[in-house]
Amino acid sequence: MNALHVIPALATRYGGPSAATLGMCRALEGAGVRTLIAATDADGSGRLDVRVGREEAFGGIPAIFFRRHLGEAFKWSSGMAGWLRRNAARFDVVHVHAVFSHSSLAAGSAARRAGVPYIVRPLGTLDPWSVKRKSQRKRLLLALGGRVLLTHAARMHYTSEDEQRLAESVIRGLPAGGVIPVGIDDDYFDIVPCRDPAAPIVLSLSRLDEKKRIDVLIDAFHQAAAARERDSWRLVIAGDGPTALVAHLKSLAAQGPARDRITFSGWVSGTNKVELFRRASLFALPSHQENFGISAAEAMASAVPVLVTPGVNLARDVEQAGAGWVVGEPVASVAAGLMAAMRDAAERERRGRQARSIAERFRWKNVGRSLADLYGQVGRDRRSAETRI
């Protein structure tokens, strides 16, 4: 089976969706599915250092890149659209990552024209909270092709049951959905924690965006720090984002009782990222909305208990398994959760063990098999429909 994955961009600055797409393709290759990724060369205001219009290896996976001509949000690319029209028929299935991007609309159009079934992974963009952000733009894109993209998909690919439930509450008439989580590299399961009891760490690791509510986490940490018995704790914020937002967060960090114990480490990856998980005593992700929350899942695989808000779609799993703390969105609720976790080392260890246990289902080999099975079902449905005709 040949599968084409289409995503707006693969640069690391775009966080989990880009990393997850590469991971999916590696896992699918292991399950016997040949893959190719098509993406633009977008990298914020710059461009990835890749060749355009020629297949090459990127992150160990065959990929082809096209010039992003216009718009950081929409990432319009005439080269990608033309290539998709000419090449969609080469593939047995097209996996579309995102909804409100030119690459997604172009991929859906090309697949329908070629008679190739396609799957849409909406990346949480159909969540009610997400749909309200830039709502006029999204309503326009739904009218100009987004709704057709969705309703003509062979399947929807959600990464959690909550993502599916919320999407179906917003868009009527969506195709049947399959829930297959994002995978976690085996390296995280092999981490042996090395936590310093004299300087325990709350870790936040993500793309810095308003929806992550890092400002709330900083305020909550200041509140927790005001309780003197917890003055040994540190908050490490790993990630990068818009210059103005980063400056604002650093200003907030410098204006409270924990100002000397909040560190911004910038974007981390590879061994540096693994080392942060190895040293962390608690992971915090108080987002408005996360269709999965890959960094939280990586923390769980590393035996780090997590503190999340209900907007993180892993929250129900965390609560049911006792793998961390699920807290309300207000600053006071996040602060109370932090202090509850900080005061009880034995409880953190217990919840960390539970976290690693439930994270087992996120191993990439399991995800790869599930995706291959989904592709097989889509192929069987297509052949059955052709037989009836």
C-alpha positions in Angstrom: 0.0 0.0 0.0 1.2 3.5 -0.8 0.1 6.4 1.4 0.5 10.1 0.8 0.6 12.4 3.8 -0.2 16.1 3.2 0.6 18.7 5.8 1.0 22.5 5.6 4.6 22.4 7.0 7.1 20.2 8.7 9.4 22.7 10.4 9.9 22.0 14.1 8.6 25.4 15.1 5.1 24.1 14.3 5.3 21.7 17.2 3.4 18.4 17.7 1.5 18.1 14.4 4.7 18.1 12.3 6.6 15.8 14.6 3.6 13.4 14.8 3.3 13.2 11.0 6.9 12.1 10.7 6.4 9.6 13.5 3.3 8.2 11.9 5.1 7.6 8.6 8.0 5.9 10.4 5.5 3.6 12.2 3.6 2.9 9.0 6.9 2.0 7.2 7.4 -0.5 10.0 3.9 -1.9 9.4 4.6 -2.4 5.7 3.0 0.8 4.3 5.1 2.9 1.9 4.7 6.6 2.6 5.6 10.0 1.1 5.0 13.4 2.8 4.1 16.5 0.8 4.6 19.8 2.6 5.5 23.4 2.0 8.9 24.8 2.9 7.4 27.2 5.5 9.4 27.9 8.6 7.8 30.9 10.2 8.8 34.0 8.2 11.7 32.0 6.7 12.0 28.8 4.8 13.3 25.3 5.5 16.7 24.5 4.0 15.3 21.9 1.6 15.2 21.3 -2.1 11.8 22.2 -3.7 9.9 19.9 -6.0 12.1 16.9 -5.6 11.6 13.9 -3.4 14.3 13.6 -0.6 14.6 12.2 2.9 13.5 14.4 5.7 13.8 13.0 9.2 14.4 9.6 7.6 11.1 9.7 5.7 10.6 10.3 1.9 9.2 13.8 1.5 8.7 16.4 -1.2 8.5 20.2 -0.4 7.0 23.1 -2.3 7.5 26.8 -2.1 5.1 28.6 0.3 4.1 31.6 -1.7 1.6 33.5 0.5 0.3 33.6 4.1 1.8 32.0 7.2 -1.7 30.9 8.3 -3.0 29.6 4.9 0.4 28.7 3.4 -0.8 28.9 -0.2 1.4 27.0 -2.7 0.6 26.7 -6.4 3.4 24.2 -6.8 1.9 21.8 -4.3 -1.6 22.1 -5.7 -0.3 21.3 -9.2 1.8 18.3 -8.0 -1.2 16.9 -6.1 -3.4 17.1 -9.2 -0.8 15.2 -11.2 0.2 12.6 -8.6 -2.7 11.8 -6.3 -3.6 8.8 -8.4 -0.3 7.2 -7.6 -1.5 6.5 -4.1 -3.9 4.1 -2.4 -4.9 6.6 0.3 -4.2 10.2 1.1 -3.9 11.3 4.7 -4.7 15.0 5.1 -3.3 16.7 8.2 -5.2 20.0 9.1 -8.4 21.6 7.7 -8.0 25.4 7.4 -4.9 25.3 5.1 -4.4 25.5 1.3 -2.5 22.1 1.3 -5.6 20.4 2.9 -8.1 21.9 0.4 -5.8 21.1 -2.5 -5.2 17.5 -1.3 -8.9 16.8 -0.9 -9.7 18.2 -4.3 -7.0 16.2 -6.0 -7.9 13.0 -4.3 -11.6 13.4 -5.2 -10.7 14.1 -8.8 -8.4 11.0 -8.9 -11.0 8.8 -7.1 -8.6 8.1 -4.3 -10.0 7.8 -0.7 -8.7 10.3 1.8 -8.6 10.6 5.6 -8.6 14.0 7.4 -6.8 14.5 10.7 -8.2 17.9 11.9 -5.5 18.5 14.6 -8.1 19.8 17.1 -9.2 22.7 14.8 -12.8 21.5 14.9 -12.9 21.9 18.7 -15.5 24.6 19.7 -12.8 26.7 21.4 -10.6 26.5 18.3 -13.4 27.3 15.9 -14.1 30.5 17.7 -10.6 31.8 17.1 -10.5 33.7 13.9 -14.1 32.5 13.3 -14.8 34.7 10.3 -11.8 33.3 8.4 -12.7 29.7 9.3 -16.4 30.2 8.3 -15.1 31.5 4.9 -12.7 28.6 4.4 -15.5 26.1 5.3 -17.7 27.7 2.6 -14.9 27.8 0.1 -14.0 24.1 0.3 -13.4 23.1 3.9 -16.9 21.6 4.4 -16.5 19.7 1.1 -13.1 18.4 2.2 -14.6 17.1 5.5 -17.9 15.6 4.2 -16.3 13.7 1.3 -13.5 12.2 3.4 -13.5 8.4 3.7 -12.7 8.7 7.4 -11.8 11.2 10.1 -8.7 10.5 12.1 -9.0 11.7 15.7 -6.3 11.3 18.3 -8.7 11.1 21.3 -12.3 10.3 22.0 -12.9 13.9 23.3 -11.5 15.3 20.0 -14.1 13.3 18.1 -17.0 14.2 20.4 -16.2 17.9 20.3 -15.7 18.0 16.5 -19.0 16.2 15.9 -20.7 18.7 18.1 -19.6 21.5 15.8 -19.8 20.1 12.3 -22.8 18.1 11.3 -22.5 15.3 8.9 -18.9 14.4 9.4 -17.8 10.9 8.1 -17.2 8.0 10.5 -14.2 8.6 12.7 -11.4 6.5 14.0 -9.6 7.3 17.2 -5.9 6.5 16.9 -3.5 8.4 19.3 -0.3 10.1 18.5 2.7 7.8 19.2 5.6 8.3 21.6 9.2 7.3 20.8 10.5 4.4 22.8 13.3 6.6 24.1 10.9 8.2 26.6 9.9 4.8 28.1 13.6 4.1 28.7 14.2 7.2 30.7 15.4 6.6 34.2 14.3 9.5 36.3 17.0 11.5 38.1 15.2 14.1 40.2 16.9 16.5 42.6 14.9 16.5 45.8 16.6 19.8 46.8 15.5 21.6 43.6 12.4 19.8 42.1 11.2 21.0 38.7 7.8 21.8 37.2 8.3 21.4 33.5 6.3 23.1 30.7 7.4 22.0 27.2 5.4 23.1 24.2 5.2 25.6 21.3 4.5 28.9 23.0 1.0 30.1 22.0 -1.7 31.9 23.7 -3.8 28.8 24.0 -1.2 27.1 26.1 -1.9 29.6 28.9 1.7 29.7 30.0 0.9 33.1 31.5 -1.6 31.3 33.8 1.0 28.8 34.8 3.5 31.5 35.6 1.0 33.3 37.8 0.0 30.1 39.5 3.6 29.2 40.2 4.1 32.7 41.8 1.2 31.9 44.0 2.5 28.5 44.9 5.9 30.0 45.6 4.4 32.4 48.1 4.0 29.4 50.4 7.5 29.4 51.9 7.7 25.6 52.4 7.7 25.2 48.6 10.5 27.7 47.9 12.9 25.1 46.5 10.8 24.3 43.4 11.7 25.7 40.0 9.6 26.2 36.9 11.3 25.4 33.5 9.5 26.7 30.4 10.8 25.0 27.3 9.6 26.2 23.9 9.6 29.1 21.5 7.0 31.3 19.9 6.2 34.9 18.7 8.7 37.4 20.0 6.1 39.6 21.6 4.5 36.7 23.5 7.8 35.4 24.7 8.7 38.9 26.0 5.4 39.2 27.8 5.8 35.8 29.5 9.3 36.7 30.6 8.0 40.0 32.0 5.4 38.1 34.0 8.0 35.7 35.3 10.1 38.6 36.6 7.3 40.2 38.5 6.5 37.8 41.4 8.0 35.9 44.3 9.3 33.1 42.1 11.1 35.5 39.7 14.5 33.9 40.5 13.2 30.3 40.0 11.6 30.6 36.6 13.8 29.6 33.6 13.1 29.9 29.9 15.2 27.4 28.0 14.0 28.1 24.5 13.3 25.3 22.0 14.7 21.9 23.0 15.0 18.6 21.2 16.9 15.3 21.1 19.0 14.5 24.2 18.3 18.0 25.7 14.6 17.3 25.7 15.0 13.8 27.1 17.2 15.3 29.9 14.4 17.7 30.9 11.9 14.9 31.2 14.5 12.9 33.2 14.9 15.7 35.8 11.2 16.8 36.0 9.1 16.0 39.0 5.9 17.4 37.5 4.7 18.3 34.0 2.2 21.2 33.5 0.0 21.9 30.5 -2.9 24.2 31.4 -4.1 24.7 27.8 -7.5 26.0 26.6 -7.5 23.3 24.0 -5.3 20.3 23.0 -6.6 17.6 20.7 -4.0 15.3 22.2 -1.2 16.9 24.0 1.9 15.1 22.8 4.3 16.7 25.3 2.0 15.5 28.1 2.0 12.0 26.7 5.8 12.1 26.5 6.0 13.1 30.1 3.7 10.3 31.1 5.9 7.8 29.2 8.8 9.2 31.2 7.0 8.5 34.4 6.4 12.1 35.1 2.9 12.9 36.5 1.1 15.6 34.7 -1.1 18.6 35.7 -3.6 19.4 32.9 -6.8 21.3 32.4 -10.0 19.7 30.9 -9.2 21.4 27.5 -6.3 18.9 27.1 -8.1 15.9 25.5 -5.9 13.5 27.5 -7.4 14.8 30.7 -10.0 12.1 31.0 -7.4 9.4 30.7 -5.2 11.2 33.3 -8.1 11.4 35.7 -9.3 7.8 35.3 -5.9 6.3 35.7 -4.7 8.6 38.5 -1.8 9.7 36.3 -1.7 13.3 37.5 -3.9 16.2 38.5 -6.8 17.6 36.4 -7.5 21.2 37.5 -9.9 24.0 36.5 -8.8 26.8 34.2 -8.7 29.7 36.7 -5.3 30.7 38.1 -6.3 29.8 41.6 -7.3 26.2 40.5 -3.9 25.7 38.7 -2.1 27.1 41.8 -4.0 24.7 44.1 -3.1 21.8 41.8 0.5 22.8 41.8 0.6 23.0 45.6 -1.1 19.6 46.0 1.4 18.0 43.7 4.4 19.8 45.3 3.6 18.8 48.9 3.5 15.0 48.4 6.5 13.3 46.8 5.1 9.8 47.4 1.9 10.7 45.6 3.9 12.1 42.7 5.9 8.9 42.4 2.7 6.8 42.5 1.0 8.9 39.8 4.1 8.9 37.7 4.1 5.0 37.7 0.4 5.1 36.6 1.3 7.6 33.9 3.9 5.4 32.4 1.6 2.4 32.5 -1.2 4.0 30.5 1.3 5.6 28.1 2.2 2.1 26.8 -0.7 2.3 24.3 1.0 5.3 22.7 4.0 3.4 21.5 4.6 4.0 17.8 4.5 0.3 16.9 0.9 0.1 18.1 0.0 3.3 16.4 1.5 2.1 13.1 -0.5 -1.1 13.2 -3.7 0.8 13.9 -3.2 3.2 11.1 -2.4 0.4 8.6 -5.6 -1.3 9.7 -7.5 1.9 9.1 -6.0 2.3 5.6 -6.9 -1.4 4.9 -10.5 -0.7 5.9 -10.7 2.4 3.7 -9.3 0.3 0.8 -11.8 -2.4 1.3 -14.7 0.1 1.5 -13.5 1.6 -1.8 -13.3 -1.8 -3.5 -16.7 -2.8 -2.2 -18.2 0.4 -3.5 -16.7 -0.2 -7.0 -18.1 -3.7 -7.0 -21.6 -2.5 -6.3 -21.3 0.0 -9.2 
